[in-house]
Amino acid sequence: MTLPKLRKDLSAPAMFGLIRKHSLKLKDTRQNRASNISLADSVMSALAMFELKFPSMLQFVQNSSKKSIKSNLGHLFQIDLVPSADYLTHLLRFTPDKLFRAVV
């Protein structure tokens, strides 16, 4: 069975790619950054959690190592490293929301 060809601009991968591209341009305001997790990976992880309909950040992080989920996170959302639930909560809580408005 052959898969239908995706439209270049009107598809989920194109939309996620565009969001990733814009999230790479966000100014990282984190001070004393001790983590190797990029702001773009954090933004895309939050988006992936929402799009994949996980009920909590913790459940998203726990399932992110499963083969099928890990594949989607890498290929569809272009995520290299998934942050921990605490890290993602802290980042989203203390990052000004106006920073994210440029992405959407």
N, C-alpha and C positions, 0 to 999 in steps of 0.2 A: 504494500500500500504506500503510495507516495503522498507526502504531506503537501497541502496547498502552499503556494508561494506567498510569503508575507509581503504586504505592501511596505515600501521603504519607510514612509513617514507615519503611516497609520497602523502601528502595531505596538504591542507591549514592549518588545525589545527596543524599538526605536524610542519610545517614551522614556524607558528606564535609562537608556544610553544618554539621552538629552539631559535628564536629571543628574546623572553621574557627571556629565561634562560641566554642568553649572555648579555642582557641589565641589568640584575640584578647584573652582575659582573663589570659593568662600574664604574669607580671611579667618585664620585660626586664632581665636582670642584666648585659648587656653594658656595659662601661665604654669611654669614648672612642669611641662608636659613630660610625664614619666613613661608614657605608653607609646608603643610603635604603631598604634591604630590611628589611621588618618581620619580627619574630620569627614572626608568623603565616604570612607567605609562606615563610619558611624551613622551618617545620614542615610546611606543606602540600606544599612541594617534596619533602621527604624522603618523605612519604606517597605522593605521585604517582610518585616514582621506584620505590618498592616496588610499588605497585599496577600500574604499567605495565610492570613486570618488566624494568627496565633492569639490565644486569649490573654497571654501575659509575656512579658519580656523574658522571664526566667524560662518558661516553656520553649520560647523561640531559641534561646541560647542552648538549652539542653538538647534540642532536636537538630541544631545546626551541624552537628557532626555526622548525622545520618547521611548515607550515600546519596539518596535522591535529593534531599534538601541541600546538601553541600554542593551538589552539581548545579542546582538552580541558582544558589547564591553566587557561585562563581561565573556561570555563563550568562544568566539572565540579568542579575543585578550587579555583576562585576565587583563583587566583594572579595577582598583578599583575606582580611582578618575580621572575625565577628567579635565585637566587644562583649564583655560580661554584662549581665543585667544591671549590676550596680553602676558600672562605668557608664553605660548608656543612659540610665536614669539621671545620674549626676550631670552628664553632658547636656541632656535635653533640658534639665531644670535650670542650669546656670548659663546657658547660651542664649543671648538675646534673640527673641523671635524675629526681629527685623532682619537678622542674618539669613534666616530661612526663606523669607518672602521673595528674595531674588531668585530662588530656585523654582518656586511655583509661580 
